[in-house]
């Protein structure tokens, strides 16, 4: 779970930033998710 804290927090942060910048909640959430993917939020677990 500790490995997921940084990507999730970055997704929330970028979601807020893009929502404010674009004046659109939907676009902000979508761009925040894209940044979350960039930071490795949805990486597959390799054991």
C-alpha positions in Angstrom: 0.0 0.0 0.0 2.9 2.4 0.7 4.0 2.1 -2.9 0.6 3.4 -4.1 0.5 6.6 -1.8 2.7 8.7 -4.1 0.9 7.9 -7.4 -2.5 8.4 -5.8 -1.5 11.7 -4.3 0.0 12.9 -7.6 -3.2 11.9 -9.4 -5.3 14.0 -6.9 -2.9 16.9 -7.1 -2.8 17.0 -10.9 -6.6 16.5 -11.0 -7.1 19.6 -8.9 -4.5 21.6 -10.9 -6.0 20.7 -14.2 -9.5 21.3 -13.0 -8.6 24.8 -11.9 -6.6 25.5 -15.0 -9.2 24.3 -17.5 -12.3 25.4 -15.6 -13.8 22.0 -16.2 -14.2 19.2 -13.7 -14.4 16.4 -16.2 -11.3 17.5 -18.1 -9.4 18.0 -14.9 -10.3 14.5 -13.7 -9.3 12.9 -17.0 -6.0 14.8 -17.1 -5.3 13.9 -13.5 -5.8 10.2 -14.3 -3.5 10.6 -17.3 -0.8 12.0 -14.9 -1.5 9.1 -12.5 -0.8 6.7 -15.3 2.4 8.5 -16.0 3.5 8.2 -12.4 2.8 4.5 -12.4 -0.6 4.3 -10.6 -1.8 1.4 -12.8 1.4 -0.6 -13.0 0.9 -4.3 -12.9 2.3 -6.1 -9.9 5.2 -8.3 -10.8 6.4 -10.8 -8.3 
